[in-house]
Amino acid sequence: MKMGKWARLLLAVAPLLAGCGDFWQAPSTTTTSSGTCTTNCTTATSGNFYILNAGTTPEIVGESIVSGTLTKISGSPWTIPSAPYSMAIAPNGKFLVVSTTSGVFAYPITSGALGTGVSVSTDQAYAIQVDATNSWLIEAIQGTGGVQLNAIPINSSTGTYVSPSTVRTAAFSVANAAVQPNRMAISPDNSNIFIALGAGGVIVVPFSASAPFPTGISASTIPVLNSGGSALSVAVDPDSRLFYIGETLANSASNSGGLRAFTYASLSTSTLVQATGSPIATGGLAPNFILPISSPSYVYVANGAGNTSAGNIAGFAVTASGTTYSLTAGSTVAAGVQPLGLAEDSSSAFVFAVGSLGSPYFDAYTFDTTTTGTLDSQIVSTTSTGSIAIVAAP
């Protein structure tokens, strides 16, 4: 890989870990995951999942857990053209898209295996997602003084560009905007796009699959809570009850990372409504990724604590009283140094975590059968993979 491309990747990833010191470093290798099962080994089985590795030979690793063993999908790993920024899987599970310094590529999925990647665009998109209709690829591109969004029409079975359809584009001015790699979320109703912009806060852009980004479209920006803070992550509740922002310096009591939660319905009003308990301390300096799940009604945050200290996955119970929601801190489980991605597998049996800076580099957790919401580590990998993202097949 050319030094110019690697330098651009460093510039892209560095804002993701803003506010936590100079601790991001190039991963040393791109070997695939391996690990051992610790408990329930004869029954621990998951759906397929895919890990994005960003080392000297960038690649996608496809695996599942079979009887407590990490098992590669046929053909895995798959080499990608250049240094990656982001990865997303289509809601219908038929294709995977990866954004790189060479552009965005779509990989059809057949029985879990990836087919040949096809170029969808030449854009260097720091964050990408596929909308709920599987017909639009949404790109977030760093602009000068803001962010540009592209909606690219794609084939809903293969993810390839539908020629000669028109790409829809919208640009937004946001002070201090720094698009965070792999940190974009689309609401379950397919009506809003959320993008973490570092010191620029979070931008919320209306979306319609029938007419994306019309002329004159306006967006709302949610500024960071405290001066010097940085919005590192965003997520939307699967049931469209809440949306979440992970920020550095968002909890004044502990001067730590914080999880902010707002009712999704309040987006249509003049004032956003926060959940009771928000912002709540996440237990780390950098809330790098947010994973809300429906059962149990929980939200998990992957926290970093510097370049040598172990990170953690903190869980928070979400409760409702009518239209009023509350966050309550639950248990915290250990993770590797700077965990960067989380995913729940299709069987709802596992939560996966990946990261790049310190062992374990991969961890598969199950839900504790005694204490609701508590995660129990089942399978770990101490092999350095340079992983920056993970997605699970639906």
C-alpha positions, -999 to +999 in steps of 0.1 A: +000+000+000+013+034-009+023+058+019-001+084+006-031+062+011-020+050+045-015+087+056-051+094+045-064+065+065-046+078+096-062+112+091-096+095+088-093+073+119-076+098+142-108+120+147-127+088+158-105+087+189-103+124+195-100+136+231-082+105+244-045+112+236-022+101+209-028+064+211-039+051+177-012+032+158-010+011+127-020-025+132+009-049+130-007-077+110-038-088+093-040-125+103-075-139+107-092-144+140-087-175+162-098-182+197-109-206+223-142-212+240-144-208+278-179-220+287-210-236+271-187-248+243-209-276+230-239-253+224-223-220+215-234-214+178-239-181+160-249-168+126-223-154+101-204-123+108-177-103+089-147-084+103-130-056+084-092-056+089-070-026+080-034-038+080-008-040+053-030-065+034-066-051+040-092-078+041-126-090+051-128-121+074-160-141+074-167-164+103-193-181+125-192-199+158-198-236+156-199-256+188-177-230+205-151-227+178-145-198+154-151-213+120-141-195+087-167-191+060-157-208+028-133-186+009-124-163+038-105-141+041-112-118+011-086-092+001-099-057-005-083-031-029-069-007-004-071+007+032-107+006+044-128+032+062-162+016+067-183-015+062-221-021+061-243-051+053-276-048+034-307-053+056-317-082+033-283-099+039-276-102+001-245-081-001-218-063+018-203-029+010-169-016+020-155+019+017-118+022+009-093+048-002-100+034-037-137+039-035-167+018-024-171-019-034-201-042-032-197-080-025-226-103-032-232-129-005-241-165-013-244-190+016-223-167+036-194-165+011-185-132-006-184-130-044-162-107-064-162-071-054-176-046-079-169-009-078-200+012-068-183+046-066-148+061-065-157+083-035-136+082-003-165+078+020-156+077+057-190+062+066-215+042+046-248+025+051-275+008+030-311+020+035-340-002+045-351-008+009-317-021+000-318+003-030-296+032-018-260+033-007-255+063+016-221+079+017-207+105+041-177+124+027-156+149+046-161+183+032-144+217+038-163+231+067-190+204+067-201+171+052-214+158+019-239+130+016-244+110-015-273+086-022-262+061-049-289+039-065-280+003-062-293-031-072-311-045-042-298-080-048-261-073-056-254-038-044-240-027-078-247+008-091-279+010-112-268+028-143-277+054-156-297+064-125-289+097-109-268+100-078-285+123-053-262+147-034-265+171-005-239+192+013-242+207+048-220+233+065-211+222+101-185+240+121-156+218+132-171+188+114-149+157+113-167+127+098-160+097+121-151+066+101-179+039+102-201+060+124-234+065+105-269+051+114-302+051+096-334+050+116-355+018+114-383+038+097-358+048+070-366+085+076-334+099+092-297+096+088-274+102+118-237+109+114-211+115+142-189+146+133-165+147+162-162+183+176-190+192+151-215+171+171-240+150+152-259+159+121-295+145+115-305+145+078-341+136+067-342+108+042-368+094+018-362+063-004-386+077-030-367+110-033-334+112-014-319+146-007-342+170-026-332+205-035-333+228-005-332+199+021-323+211+056-307+192+084-304+196+122-272+196+141-269+185+177-238+202+192-215+185+217-225+189+253-192+203+266-164+224+251-136+201+240-159+172+236-162+150+205-191+130+192-176+096+184-206+074+178-243+073+170-270+047+170-308+043+168-329+020+190-343-010+169-378+000+180-373+037+172-378+047+208-345+065+213-314+076+195-280+077+211-248+098+209-215+087+224-193+117+234-160+124+251-163+147+281-200+144+282-204+134+318-194+164+340-194+144+373-165+121+362-151+141+333-155+110+312-172+097+281-209+099+282-240+083+265-267+108+255-301+094+248-330+113+231-365+102+223-367+096+186-402+111+184-389+144+196-370+149+163-402+162+148-406+188+176-388+220+183-370+206+214-353+173+218-363+153+248-337+134+267-342+101+285-340+103+323-304+097+333-289+111+301-261+118+298-248+088+317-211+080+323-200+052+300-171+041+322-144+051+297-128+081+280-139+072+244-174+058+237-163+044+203-194+024+194-230+020+205-251-011+201-288-009+211-307-043+212-344-051+218-342-082+240-332-075+267-340-038+263-304-027+266-278-005+250-241-013+250-212+010+246-176+000+236-153+022+256-116+031+251-094+042+280-061+052+263-035+034+242-024+009+268-053+005+292-079-022+287-113-010+274-147-023+283-183-029+272-207-011+294-244-020+295-274+002+302-310-009+308-336+010+289-370+013+306-402+030+297-431+046+315-455+056+288-435+079+265-409+086+292-376+066+290-349+060+315-313+048+313-298+028+342-262+016+344-259-021+344-228-043+344-195-037+326-173-064+310-137-062+301-126-057+264-094-051+245-076-018+242-097+006+222-126-016+211-140-001+179-170-021+168-199-041+182-225-064+165-253-087+176-255-120+157-286-131+139-295-157+165-295-130+192-272-153+212-239-133+209-226-098+210-193-095+192-165-069+198-134-060+178-105-036+182-070-030+170-047-019+199-046-046+225-056-082+233-082-095+231-087-083+196-120-102+192-144-112+219-177-131+216-201-125+246-233-143+255-261-130+277-259-141+313-288-164+322-290-150+357-285-113+355-304-095+328-282-076+304-249-089+317-224-101+291-203-132+296-171-136+276-172-169+257-146-168+229-116-145+227-088-140+202-054-127+211-042-126+175-037-090+163-059-084+132-060-046+128-098-049+130-118-016+127-154-028+121-177-058+124-212-066+110-234-096+114-256-111+088-293-104+095 
